[in-house]
Amino acid sequence: MTNSAQKEKIAIAGAGIAGLSAAIALRLAGHPVDIFEAEPKLQPFGAGIQIGPNATRILESWNVALLGTGFEPENIEIHNARTGSLLNTVPLREAARARYGAPYVTLLRKDLQNALLSRARDLGAVPKYSTPVTGAEMTKDGFQVTAGGRPYTLDALIGADGIGSEVRKFAWGTKQPVSANAVAWRAILPITAVPEAARKNIGVWMATGGHFVHYPVSGGSSLNGVLVLDDDYRNDGEPDRNDPLPYLLHRLEGWAPQVRETVSSTKAWLPWQLRGLEKWDGGHGRVQCIGDAWHAMRPYLASGGVMAIEDGAALASALAGKGSIEAKLARFREKRAARVWQVAERSALIGRIYHVAQPFDVVRDLAIKKSSPAKLLERNDWLYNTRV
């Protein structure tokens, strides 16, 4: 770790994926770091997460240990969710390592956050829980951040406190999340919910107005399931939170039996209203948002958490440059904006392709069938080959 003498002191609001990633990168670069978390303990949102090679490469460089909890899927199997037909199989495990020099990993969000937290603590960055950040301003004594009702004199504030960011609210009150008009239903499924041949793969099932994804987590002992349906579920009446299956199966009428059977393997489906943020700068002066606080995006590229990890690495790199802290953060914004908004826009496009209405889905399916598996993986080079 670089000597911390003369390094800027950084406050981080939020101890999620973005905040812990930034803390690790900054500590490795020698920066003193204070992590302020409003919640009383670690509270991962969602069930599983996919981490592409562009982020696992960074995690490996930080010595963040994912072995034992992560899983490297063998393939991605792409299906039409109504007919059940397999459109193509994209090789992933060996292919990702060979093409991108890093693995593609699926795991539980709590396992990723625990691994990040363990590494941050090893580096001396221990979150202060139940300590919300409520303000930041320049004073005669320097730049002060108010957290847990106390003032802290630091050099910059990083807002990594999620899509409902309090930092974003007190610094730019007008930047509010926008509904994506879709709901993601998430659950952990038994590994036996899919045929044995599919248990080591990512399964993607596309239909008009929705899609279903499942992939191995917990070292391959269970599955994460995500069912995304267009429109607010309240348009069809409030489902029973204790047993939403009747509602979900009603929405899945006309979908292939294997999808309905997999979804029926548990009642523990939890809804998550999908929201995003419209394009904006993400910061000014000594305050900068990262992760979902800056660029919350639709989940169709499985890259929201991945962009948060990239943000941490890019932030540490920017602060290693010359100039004032304001100039360094401005360079960070300028460099990252093109990347994160490209990913956000591509993710929204993928969602439209997944959910395209009939008969246009015939064209989509034909294009996927005619593509070689290697070509389908190659189309992700722009995403996975990027090094921040």
HELIX and SHEET records of a PDB file:
HELIX    1   1 ILE A   17  LEU A   28  1                                  12    
HELIX    2   2 PRO A   53  SER A   61  1                                   9    
HELIX    3   3 ARG A   93  TYR A  100  1                                   8    
HELIX    4   4 ARG A  109  ASP A  122  1                                  14    
HELIX    5   5 GLU A  166  ALA A  171  1                                   6    
HELIX    6   6 ILE A  191  ALA A  193  5                                   3    
HELIX    7   7 GLU A  196  ALA A  198  5                                   3    
HELIX    8   8 SER A  218  GLY A  220  5                                   3    
HELIX    9   9 TYR A  233  ASP A  236  5                                   4    
HELIX   10  10 LEU A  245  ARG A  251  1                                   7    
HELIX   11  11 PRO A  257  VAL A  263  1                                   7    
HELIX   12  12 ASP A  292  HIS A  295  1                                   4    
HELIX   13  13 PRO A  299  LEU A  301  5                                   3    
HELIX   14  14 GLY A  304  LEU A  319  1                                  16    
HELIX   15  15 ILE A  325  TYR A  354  1                                  30    
HELIX   16  16 PHE A  360  LYS A  370  1                                  11    
HELIX   17  17 PRO A  373  GLU A  378  1                                   6    
HELIX   18  18 ASP A  381  TYR A  384  1                                   4    
SHEET    1   A 5 VAL A  33  PHE A  36  0                                        
SHEET    2   A 5 ILE A  10  ALA A  13  1                                        
SHEET    3   A 5 ALA A 156  GLY A 159  1                                        
SHEET    4   A 5 VAL A 287  CYS A 289  1                                        
SHEET    5   A 5 GLY A 283  HIS A 284 -1                                        
SHEET    1   B 2 GLY A  48  ILE A  51  0                                        
SHEET    2   B 2 VAL A 105  LEU A 108 -1                                        
SHEET    1   C 7 LEU A  86  PRO A  91  0                                        
SHEET    2   C 7 ASN A  75  ASN A  80 -1                                        
SHEET    3   C 7 ILE A 202  ALA A 207  1                                        
SHEET    4   C 7 GLY A 210  VAL A 217 -1                                        
SHEET    5   C 7 SER A 222  ASP A 230 -1                                        
SHEET    6   C 7 VAL A 178  PRO A 190 -1                                        
SHEET    7   C 7 LEU A 270  GLY A 276 -1                                        
SHEET    1   D 3 VAL A 133  THR A 139  0                                        
SHEET    2   D 3 GLY A 142  ALA A 147 -1                                        
SHEET    3   D 3 ARG A 150  LEU A 154 -1                                        
END                                                                             
